[in-house]
Amino acid sequence: MKNFLEALDIDPRLKVEMSIRIVDDNGYPDFNLFFNEKNIAHCGRTQINIVEHIRYDEKISIKIKMFGKKYSALKESAIIVDDISIDDINIIPAFSHHTVYDNDHNKPITTNYLGYNGDWSITINEPFYHWYHSATAQGMLIKP
């Protein structure tokens, strides 16, 4: 006989979905996409759709390293993070202000449009639903 907690039909994993688009008018920008320190994609495609699964209490780190972009005043090459959803909750672009974009032009911008060489990242250093509770200003959580 299962106890009550074992009988629940709850998936202890979260689904992380990412949709990234490449602007390649001036050639493909070179980049690497990291999810929790693992390189999961690199240059060569104009549209990237990725689904990953993590434990509900796992920390989340998504980083894009763009390099080797050739700047032009007439043509653009860029990476656009169209969407990042965790457990069907939209994170990007809704929470773009939680991102960090260290770029070679030293522009302190929070965006989902990566037009400069550099590192773009979003890091959630606590279980997702704790972070989401705080990010949406739903009050204090009493943590063990």
Helices and strands as residue ranges (DSSP letters): H 4-7, E 13-24, E 30-35, E 38-42, E 47-55, E 60-67, E 77-86, E 89-92, G 96-98, E 100-103, E 113-114, E 118-124, H 128-135
